[in-house]
């Protein structure tokens, strides 16, 4: 007698039904996921395949930084540095302009995509504004204050 409820299969079916891939151009693909950012929008990952090897680059195409700017908060150098430290265990790097990226290989793509999405979800939580006793604060401000540093705005151009 089978006592399983097929939870894994049900989840995988839902996940498969809610993932889409769109081939854009020159080895670039857009992966739309059912996972959401702080605004409730689906998280999108861009995958660029190197033409001469099986190397891949996963990217958020600046979505995290652009979303942060859209709510009126320019990411400071301290925030970008704190984000880099936070994301490094996932294997994700932050470019000087604020793009989240991960280098991958075709053979390891499934695990890397999972880690990248997990990092994006976590990073979205970090950049989400927090409200405490009527004043706006977030985890980055707390991190900067713990290090005794004032935030210094950086240009996203």
N, C-alpha and C positions, 0 to 999 in steps of 0.2 A: 504494500500500500504506500502510495506517494503522499507524504505529509507536507510537501512544500506548497507554497502559495504562488510560486513563480514571480516573486517580487523583483528579482533581477531582470528577468525577461520583460516584465511590464515596464520597468524603468528604462531599459535599453530600447524598447519599442517607442516609448514616449520621446526619448532623447533622439533617436533616429528620425522620428517624424518631425522633430522641431529643429533639426540642423539643416542648413542649406549651404551649398557651395556654388559660387558664381565665378567662372573663369573670366578675368578681366582682360589682360593683355600681357604679352611678354613674360609668361610664367608666373603672373600674379593672380592669386585667387582670393576671393572674399568668402570667409566662413561666418555665417550668421548663426548665432547660438541662442538657445532658450534662456540663457542666464542673463540676469539683468544688472544694470549699473544703478547708481544711486537715484536716478530719475525714473527708473522702471523701464528704461529702454533696453532692448536686446544688446548684448555685448557682441561686437564684431571683431574678428581676427583676420588680418591679412597675411597671406603666406606667399613669399617670393621664392621661387626655385632658381638656383644658380643654373645658368645654361650649360656650363661645362662640368658640373659635378652633381652629386646628390645632396649638396648643402642647401639648407633652407633658412630663411629668416622670417620669424613671426613678428608681427607688429600690431600695435593698436592704432596706428596712423594718427597719433597725437590726440586721440579721443579723450583720454583722461585730462590732459592739460587744457584742451579746448573747453571741456565741460567745466573745469574749475574756473577758467577765465569767464565763461558765460554767466556764472553766478556772481561775478564781480570780485573775484579773489585771484590776484596774480600770484602764481607760485614763486616763492622766494628761493634763493640759492640754498638756504637751509632746508626748505621743504623738499627740494629736488634731491639734495644729499641724503636726507632722512629716508626718502622714498627709495633711493638706490640701496641703502643699507637694508631696508625692509625687504626689498625684492630679490636681493642677491641669493638667498637660500633657494629660491625658485629657479635660479639660472637666468633671471631677467635683468637686463641692463636698462639704464635710462640715458638717452643721448643728451648732449648739452642743451638741445632744444626742447627736451621733455618727451621725446617719443619712447615708448616702452618697446623693447625688442628682445628677442631670444634667438640665438643661433641653434640650429637643429640639423639633424641628418634624417633622410627619408626613413631609414630603418627605425629610428626612435621617435618619429613624428607623433604617434598617438599619445605617448607619455608626455612629450614636450607640449603638445596642444593642451592636454589636461592641466599641466602645471602652469602654463601661460594663462589659461582662463581662470584658474584658481588665484593666480597673482593679480589679475585684473579685478576680480571681485573684491579681493582683500584691499587692493589699492583704492578702489572706489569708496570703500568704507573709510579709509584714512582721510580722504579729501572731503568727505561729507561734512558740512557744517554741523557743529554741535551747539546746543543752546543750554546755558546754565544760568539760572537766576537772571534771565533777561539779557545776558550779554553773549555775543557770538564768540565761540572759541572752538578749536578743533585739536586733534591729536598733535598736529605739527607745531602749533603754538606751544603746547605743553612740552614737546620734545625740545624746542628751541630754548624755552625758559629753563629747562633742566640743565642745559649746557651753558646757560648764562649768556646767550647770544641774542642780539636783536635781529629781527628778520631784515634781510636785504633783498629788495625786489630785483628780479633779473628780467631781461628782455626775452621775449619768446620769438623774436624775429630771426 
